[in-house]
Amino acid sequence: MTSEEKDADIMLDPQFIQESGEVYRNPTEVQMSQIVLPCHANHCGELSVGQLLKWMDSTACLSAERHAGCSCVTASVDDIHFEHTIGVGQVVNIIAKVNRAFTSSMEVGILVTCEDLYTDRQWKVCRAFATFVSRRTEAGKVQLKQVIPRTQMEQVEYSLAAERRRMRLIHAEIITDLLSSSTAQLGECQEYDDAVPAEKTRVESVELVLPPHANHQVSTFGGQIMAWMENVATIAARYAFLFLQELDL
């Protein structure tokens, strides 16, 4: 077994046999598998990160709604580090499950692995934690039922979810303070030689929301918005790269 395969196995909960003899499965768990087609690829022939984000968001949303019993929306997604690219013809496997529920929000853990059908190899691509908020119903604000961790890994994630939530709140306060202080220092920007002017990388995109952009709630969802953001960011980064190449010439 390669180190990549071991890495993927570490993230998966071992089978838990209940007293009834049945294999336990987390009731909020949702699994999705997608084969990467050319229409999902970017200009490099690899799976577009935006497309992957859409799949991740859709899978996590279904997990959140399975637990909440009502429609949910994406509130935030923690930093994601993609460890590997995914090529056309490979299979993307996504597992999402609710780690912990709070009052009206919950943390959903997402694991993405890649599979090569011809070599039977699997490896971890990324792991992410998304926060979903339940929508109000006709009866008013939803009070989420608590998650009961059953396995050792679920207990670990349950405990860590509270700490991650605390860190998210602290991070939001820090960003607010930084934005406030940077606004007051706009006239003190330092100039650097061979720097890329910000205006050279500026990219704007206007998207008309069409039915293909909607989810099962018939509205534009977080994954689609992240896909649009990733596309614009990729173009901006490309502009910066081309500008630096011109400077070298």
C-alpha positions in Angstrom: 0.0 0.0 0.0 1.4 3.4 -1.0 1.6 6.4 1.4 -1.2 8.0 -0.6 -3.5 5.0 -0.1 -2.7 5.0 3.6 -3.5 8.6 3.8 -6.9 8.0 2.4 -7.6 5.1 4.7 -6.7 7.1 7.8 -9.6 9.5 7.2 -12.2 6.8 7.0 -13.9 5.5 10.1 -13.4 1.7 10.7 -16.5 -0.4 10.7 -18.5 -0.3 13.9 -20.5 -3.4 14.7 -23.6 -2.7 16.7 -25.1 -5.0 19.4 -27.6 -6.1 16.8 -24.7 -7.3 14.6 -25.4 -4.7 11.9 -22.7 -2.4 10.7 -23.2 1.1 12.0 -23.5 3.9 9.5 -23.8 7.6 10.5 -27.4 8.6 9.7 -26.2 12.0 8.3 -23.6 10.5 6.0 -24.0 11.2 2.3 -21.7 9.6 -0.3 -21.3 10.8 -3.9 -19.1 9.5 -6.7 -18.5 11.3 -10.0 -16.4 10.3 -13.0 -14.5 13.2 -14.4 -15.6 14.0 -17.9 -14.0 16.4 -20.4 -16.8 18.9 -19.7 -15.6 19.0 -16.0 -12.0 19.8 -16.9 -10.2 23.1 -17.1 -7.7 24.3 -19.8 -5.0 22.0 -18.3 -7.1 18.9 -18.8 -7.6 18.5 -15.1 -10.8 18.6 -13.0 -11.8 22.2 -12.4 -11.5 23.2 -8.8 -14.8 25.1 -9.2 -16.5 22.0 -10.3 -15.1 20.0 -7.4 -16.3 22.7 -5.0 -19.8 22.5 -6.5 -19.9 18.7 -5.9 -18.5 19.1 -2.3 -21.1 21.8 -1.5 -24.0 19.7 -2.9 -23.0 16.6 -1.0 -22.5 18.5 2.3 -25.8 20.3 1.9 -27.7 17.0 1.6 -26.0 15.8 4.7 -27.0 18.9 6.6 -30.6 18.7 5.4 -30.7 15.0 6.3 -29.9 16.0 9.9 -32.0 19.2 10.0 -35.1 17.8 8.3 -35.4 21.2 6.4 -33.6 23.2 3.8 -30.2 24.5 4.7 -27.8 27.1 3.2 -24.0 27.3 3.1 -22.7 29.8 5.7 -19.0 29.3 5.3 -16.3 26.9 4.3 -12.9 26.6 6.1 -9.6 26.8 4.3 -9.2 23.9 1.8 -5.8 22.6 0.7 -5.9 20.5 -2.4 -3.1 17.8 -2.2 -3.5 16.4 -5.7 -5.0 17.2 -9.1 -7.6 14.9 -10.6 -7.5 13.9 -14.3 -10.2 13.1 -16.8 -11.4 9.5 -16.5 -10.7 9.3 -12.8 -13.4 9.0 -10.2 -14.1 11.5 -7.4 -15.5 10.1 -4.2 -17.0 12.5 -1.7 -18.2 11.7 1.8 -20.0 14.2 4.0 -21.5 13.9 7.5 -22.5 16.3 10.3 -19.9 16.4 13.0 -21.8 18.6 15.4 -25.0 20.6 15.6 -25.4 23.9 17.5 -28.5 26.0 17.8 -29.4 26.6 14.1 -26.0 25.9 12.5 -24.0 22.7 12.1 -20.5 21.7 11.0 -20.3 19.2 8.1 -17.0 17.3 7.5 -16.2 16.6 3.9 -13.6 14.1 2.7 -12.7 13.9 -1.0 -10.7 11.0 -2.4 -9.8 10.1 -6.0 -9.9 6.6 -7.5 -8.3 5.2 -10.6 -10.6 2.4 -11.7 -7.9 0.6 -13.8 -5.3 0.4 -11.1 -7.6 0.2 -8.1 -5.6 3.0 -6.4 -7.2 5.6 -4.1 -5.7 8.7 -2.6 -6.9 11.7 -0.5 -7.4 14.9 -2.4 -8.6 17.2 0.4 -10.6 17.5 3.5 -12.9 20.4 4.4 -15.3 21.6 7.1 -18.4 23.6 6.1 -20.9 25.4 8.2 -24.6 25.2 7.2 -27.5 27.1 8.7 -31.0 25.7 8.7 -33.6 28.0 7.1 -36.7 29.2 9.0 -39.8 27.2 8.6 -43.4 28.3 8.8 -43.2 27.4 12.5 -40.3 29.8 13.0 -36.6 29.3 13.8 -35.4 25.7 13.7 -33.8 24.2 16.8 -31.5 21.5 15.6 -31.3 18.1 17.4 -28.0 17.2 18.8 -25.6 14.8 17.1 -24.8 11.7 19.1 -21.2 10.4 18.3 -21.0 6.7 18.2 -17.5 5.8 17.1 -14.2 7.0 18.4 -13.6 9.2 15.3 -17.0 10.7 15.6 -16.3 11.6 19.2 -13.0 13.3 18.2 -14.7 15.3 15.4 -17.5 16.2 17.8 -15.1 17.7 20.3 -13.0 19.4 17.6 -16.1 21.0 16.0 -16.6 23.2 19.0 -13.0 24.4 19.0 -13.1 25.0 15.2 -16.3 27.1 15.7 -14.6 29.1 18.4 -11.6 29.7 16.1 -13.9 30.8 13.2 -15.5 33.5 15.4 -12.1 34.7 16.5 -10.9 34.7 12.9 -13.9 36.8 11.8 -13.1 39.4 14.5 -9.4 39.6 13.5 -10.3 40.1 9.8 -12.8 42.8 10.7 -10.1 44.6 12.8 -7.5 44.2 9.9 -9.9 45.7 7.4 -10.6 48.6 9.7 -6.9 49.3 10.3 -6.0 48.9 6.6 -8.7 51.4 5.5 -7.1 54.0 7.7 -3.6 53.3 6.1 -4.6 53.4 2.5 -2.3 56.3 1.7 0.8 54.5 3.2 1.2 51.7 0.6 4.8 50.8 -0.1 6.0 50.4 -3.7 8.1 47.5 -4.8 10.3 47.0 -7.9 9.1 44.5 -10.4 5.7 44.2 -8.6 2.6 43.4 -10.6 0.2 46.4 -10.5 -3.1 45.4 -9.0 -5.1 46.9 -11.9 -3.3 44.5 -14.3 -4.8 41.5 -12.6 -8.3 43.0 -12.2 -11.0 40.7 -13.5 -14.8 41.2 -13.3 -17.4 38.7 -14.2 -21.2 39.1 -14.5 -23.2 35.9 -14.4 -26.9 35.5 -15.3 -28.4 33.0 -13.0 -30.0 30.3 -15.1 -31.7 27.0 -14.2 -28.5 24.9 -14.5 -27.0 27.1 -11.8 -29.7 26.3 -9.3 -29.8 23.5 -6.8 -32.8 21.4 -5.5 -34.0 24.5 -3.6 -34.3 26.3 -7.0 -31.8 29.0 -6.0 -28.1 29.7 -6.7 -26.1 27.7 -4.1 -22.7 28.2 -2.4 -20.9 25.7 -4.6 -21.9 27.5 -7.8 -20.8 30.9 -6.4 -17.5 29.3 -5.3 -17.1 27.9 -8.8 -17.6 31.4 -10.3 -15.2 32.9 -7.8 -12.5 30.2 -8.6 -12.8 30.9 -12.3 -12.3 34.6 -11.9 -9.4 34.1 -9.5 -7.7 31.7 -11.9 -7.9 34.3 -14.7 -6.5 37.0 -12.4 -3.6 34.8 -11.4 -3.0 34.0 -15.1 -2.8 37.8 -15.8 -0.2 38.2 -13.0 1.9 35.3 -14.4 1.9 36.7 -17.9 2.8 40.2 -16.6 5.8 38.8 -14.7 6.9 36.9 -17.8 6.9 40.2 -19.8 9.1 41.8 -17.1 11.6 38.9 -17.5 11.7 39.5 -21.2 
